[in-house]
Amino acid sequence: MDIGELVLDGFDSRVDPARVTAAFEAELTRLVRERGVPLAADGTGVALDGLAGLPPLPATTSAVRLGEALARAVHAGLAGRGDAR
């Protein structure tokens, strides 16, 4: 899986982007390892330009909580619970 760009806009300036990224990568890796990527289960490649309609993120300044929640939201989109763009 390749995520070309992860854009975070509108977050508190106290949120450390590097820690969000690290937590995001760790949690998404765990989710993919445990649950797979349902949209790619048939073995064909899937390319998405973006995902919309994902679960809301928590209002937090914890980079770890934010990264983990973001990974869960992205995985939900890859599981078909979101709108592909």
SVG drawing of the C-alpha trace seen along z (x, -y; Angstrom):
<svg xmlns="http://www.w3.org/2000/svg" viewBox="-20 -26 28 38">
<polyline fill="none" stroke="black" stroke-width="0.4" points="0.0,0.0 1.3,-3.4 -0.1,-6.6 1.4,-9.3 0.4,-12.3 -1.2,-12.7 -2.5,-16.3 -3.6,-17.5 -5.2,-21.0 -6.9,-22.8 -5.2,-21.1 -3.8,-22.8 -0.2,-24.0 0.8,-22.0 0.2,-18.8 3.5,-17.4 3.1,-16.2 6.0,-13.7 4.4,-12.0 1.0,-11.9 2.7,-10.3 4.5,-7.7 1.3,-6.8 -0.6,-6.7 1.8,-4.4 2.1,-2.1 -1.7,-1.8 -2.5,-1.4 0.2,1.3 -1.4,3.1 -4.9,2.9 -3.8,4.0 -1.8,6.9 -4.8,8.0 -7.7,7.2 -6.3,6.8 -7.5,4.3 -11.1,5.4 -11.2,3.2 -8.2,5.2 -9.3,8.6 -9.9,9.9 -6.2,9.4 -6.7,6.6 -5.0,3.3 -7.1,0.4 -6.1,-3.2 -8.0,-5.9 -7.3,-9.6 -9.0,-10.4 -11.5,-9.2 -14.4,-11.2 -17.2,-10.5 -14.8,-8.9 -15.5,-8.7 -14.8,-12.0 -11.5,-12.4 -11.3,-13.2 -10.8,-16.7 -7.4,-16.2 -3.9,-17.6 -2.4,-14.1 -0.4,-13.3 -0.6,-9.6 -4.4,-9.6 -4.9,-11.6 -2.6,-9.4 -4.3,-6.2 -7.8,-7.7 -6.7,-8.9 -5.4,-5.4 -8.7,-3.8 -10.6,-6.3 -8.4,-5.6 -8.7,-1.8 -12.5,-2.2 -12.4,-3.9 -10.3,-1.1 -12.9,1.3 -15.6,-0.4 -17.0,-2.6 -16.4,-5.9 -16.7,-7.6 -13.9,-7.0 -12.9,-10.0"/>
</svg>
